Amino acid sequence: MAILPRLITSSIVLTLLANKYASTPIGPFSTVVLLFLAQFVLYQAYSILIWPHYISQIRHLPLVPESHWFWGQTKRILKDPSGTPMREWVANVPNQGLLRYSVWFQQRILLTTPAALGEVLVTKNYDFVKPWHFRAGLGRILGNGVLLAEGDEHKVQRKNLSPAFAFRHIKDIVPLFWSKSQELVGCLEHASSSAISSDHVSDLEDENHEKAAAVHAQGAIDVGNWTSRATLDIIGLSGMGQDFNALQDPDNRLNRTYKTVFNPGKAGRFLQILGVFLPTRLVQHLPMKRNKELNAASLYIKQVCRDLIAKKRSAMAEKRTKDLDIISAALESGGFKDEELVNQMMTFLVAGHETTATAMIWALYELCKHKDKQQKLREEVRAKIPSLGTQVTAAAIDECHYLHAVCSETLRLWAPVSLTMRVADRDTTIQGEHVPRGTTVILAPAAINTSPQLWGEDAMEFKPERWLNADGKANQRGGADSNYSFLTFLHGPRSCIGQRFSQYELACLLAAWIGRYDTSFEEGSALSKGLLDIKGGITAKPKGGLWTTLEAVPGW
């Protein structure tokens, strides 16, 4: 928080003046501490009791209901799965595109309509930046790549990376996606029939955040474990030309490193809360186990990226290769130094790994709930792709219209990243409303993607058919009137550069899995009884994981 350095400075100045012009009964250090505490208490009282209600320039915006006079919505934000409160507010609170709420004594604006989203994401996109604490916190693992860069730096990075994510280039690497999907299916066959499998035990956290072991039936498959390993291999091959071999090696160090990163636990959540009140650099240097884990993970991931970039640059210099992977295209652009490429590779390792793995979890969750839709998808996949061993191209995937519909509906209903935020970098407006510099703005795909005003009364239902035209061909809007109704990949200059990559990757993995296996919830599990508890983190997933049983369907 910028206020803390100012309070410390003013306390020191006041102490020096007091010592010069008056005698004090206590020493200088004690005087500084007392003055700091007094100013801090007064500032917090002003910020909580006076400023939001009588002075704030956004105080006239509609306030979400049941806002506590002191805590605002803090308790609910901490208790509910990420994006859930916003989903309720967007659906039920009358507004003209903007809602107001507070969390940790800070006012926030929630965008609720396509028009408001269009201003922030497109027409005034560089008026809004990612919060500093957000960038600094994620930067340890993501690097300062295209996802976190701002302003002119972002424009340059995106321009130089665009050839690597051109549609024609992504279509060329679809066979690679399919090859890894074939390998995944083979691994699942062994894991589901093995008498001894690492999948049989999972870690859970009870309501007190205590670790507990959950034992699963023989043959049960932890979907998240396998999809995460598959997507790590895919981004390794397509991004760096390197097979990390995570599917074959469950103890793969890179895979284990990301497991640590993606499971913050109680300590990680505590550090996130501290980051709201304290400078990020201070929080990151606190002597806590979680900080040590993240610092070690960052160093290891950076070294992996450096080694692969050096290897690729050497191979290209000797003209031994002209590969299709992202790093080759980025090197050929000449727009990046090696350390800049390290940041990009760190970004893609996470963005092209965890998000798609999470989308696969939710796709299979819905198909386990809706076995008729699973059967319909299997029939289409088998009709368009004769066998698992078939060499599949982008054209073949494009012919699977119901597959497109299932993937799009999954990404709508279960956006892997349920919300993101921006901060006004200058005084600006949204829908004619003044937004002062420093105001936090919330974009919530979890809420926009399921808004009844945008998607109809069945917005919370899993209906892939909404993505099909009357002739059975796939459409791109799902029946919504505006592109901004689907916020999973955002829009505009800051939209996800890897959208096509992710969509084809998800389609290949899901087609191979469902084409081969009839997939059901583990018998007796909470999910099989219709009980879903969602765990937060970088992405939201079923608490305890999605555990399924597989039955190979003959004939494919």
Order of alpha helices (4+ residues) and beta strands (2+ residues): alpha-alpha-alpha-alpha-beta-beta-alpha-beta-alpha-alpha-alpha-alpha-beta-beta-beta-alpha-alpha-alpha-alpha-alpha-alpha-alpha-alpha-alpha-alpha-alpha-beta-beta-beta-beta-alpha-alpha-alpha-beta-beta-beta-beta
